[in-house]
Amino acid sequence: MRFGQELQIMPQFLTSRRLWEFVIKVVLDTSVFIAALLSKRRNSTPVLLLDKWRDRCFTLVMAPQLLRELVVQLMRKQIPQADIEDLVRLIAEIALHIKQLV
């Protein structure tokens, strides 16, 4: 197969499947969110990771238990309430929510 031929095959492949099946799905530990919100450097790895999520380079997977843990940990670290609410709102809007874990 010559370079470029795979690009001709790909559109046919994508139309036969749902596009979301090809998006990377990621579960982030609460420490990543905490580190990003506490970071003073805009180029730190946690900040860049959340930026990539906001830019929809990957899909964040969120379970109710993880969201509760995240909010509790953010409050313990004394993250401003407005920042917590903004993050929770963004998670509600663009994360993939899964059912309660057993």
C-alpha positions as CSV (number, residue, x, y, z in Angstrom):
1,M,0.0,0.0,0.0
2,R,1.4,3.4,-1.0
3,F,1.4,6.3,1.3
4,G,-1.9,8.1,1.0
5,Q,-3.9,5.0,0.0
6,E,-5.0,4.5,3.6
7,L,-6.5,8.0,3.5
8,Q,-8.7,6.9,0.7
9,I,-9.9,3.9,2.6
10,M,-10.5,5.7,5.9
11,P,-13.6,7.8,5.0
12,Q,-15.4,4.6,3.9
13,F,-14.4,3.0,7.2
14,L,-15.5,6.0,9.3
15,T,-18.9,6.2,7.6
16,S,-19.6,2.6,8.5
17,R,-19.0,3.2,12.3
18,R,-20.0,5.9,14.7
19,L,-17.2,8.5,15.0
20,W,-17.3,8.5,18.8
21,E,-16.0,5.0,18.9
22,F,-12.7,6.3,17.7
23,V,-12.3,9.1,20.2
24,I,-9.9,8.4,23.0
25,K,-11.7,8.1,26.3
26,V,-9.8,9.0,29.5
27,V,-10.4,8.8,33.2
28,L,-8.4,11.4,35.1
29,D,-7.5,11.0,38.7
30,T,-8.7,13.8,41.0
31,S,-5.1,14.8,41.6
32,V,-4.8,15.9,38.0
33,F,-7.7,18.4,38.4
34,I,-6.3,19.6,41.7
35,A,-2.8,20.1,40.3
36,A,-4.2,22.0,37.3
37,L,-6.3,24.3,39.4
38,L,-3.5,25.0,41.9
39,S,-0.8,25.4,39.3
40,K,0.8,28.8,38.8
41,R,2.3,27.6,35.5
42,R,0.0,27.6,32.4
43,N,2.3,25.1,30.7
44,S,2.3,22.5,33.5
45,T,1.3,19.0,32.5
46,P,-2.0,18.9,34.4
47,V,-3.0,22.3,33.0
48,L,-2.1,21.2,29.4
49,L,-4.0,18.0,30.0
50,L,-7.2,19.8,31.0
51,D,-6.7,22.2,28.0
52,K,-6.6,19.2,25.7
53,W,-9.8,17.9,27.2
54,R,-11.5,21.3,26.8
55,D,-10.4,21.4,23.2
56,R,-12.0,17.9,22.9
57,C,-8.8,16.1,21.9
58,F,-10.1,13.3,24.1
59,T,-13.3,12.5,26.0
60,L,-13.3,12.6,29.7
61,V,-15.1,9.7,31.3
62,M,-16.8,10.6,34.6
63,A,-18.7,8.4,37.1
64,P,-20.9,9.9,39.9
65,Q,-18.5,8.6,42.6
66,L,-15.5,10.2,40.9
67,L,-17.3,13.6,40.5
68,R,-18.3,13.5,44.2
69,E,-14.7,12.7,45.2
70,L,-13.4,15.5,42.9
71,V,-15.7,18.1,44.5
72,V,-14.8,17.0,48.0
73,Q,-11.1,17.1,47.3
74,L,-11.3,20.5,45.6
75,M,-13.1,21.9,48.6
76,R,-10.5,20.4,51.0
77,K,-7.8,22.1,49.0
78,Q,-9.7,25.4,49.3
79,I,-10.2,25.9,45.6
80,P,-12.6,28.9,45.1
81,Q,-16.2,27.8,44.9
82,A,-16.6,29.6,41.6
83,D,-13.8,27.5,40.1
84,I,-15.4,24.3,41.4
85,E,-18.8,25.3,39.9
86,D,-17.2,26.2,36.5
87,L,-15.4,22.8,36.4
88,V,-18.5,20.8,37.4
89,R,-20.5,22.7,34.8
90,L,-17.9,21.9,32.1
91,I,-17.8,18.3,33.1
92,A,-21.6,18.2,32.9
93,E,-21.5,19.6,29.4
94,I,-18.7,17.8,27.7
95,A,-17.7,14.7,29.7
96,L,-19.0,11.2,29.0
97,H,-21.1,10.2,32.0
98,I,-21.3,6.6,33.0
99,K,-23.6,5.0,35.5
100,Q,-22.9,4.4,39.1
101,L,-19.9,2.0,39.6
102,V,-20.6,-1.1,41.6
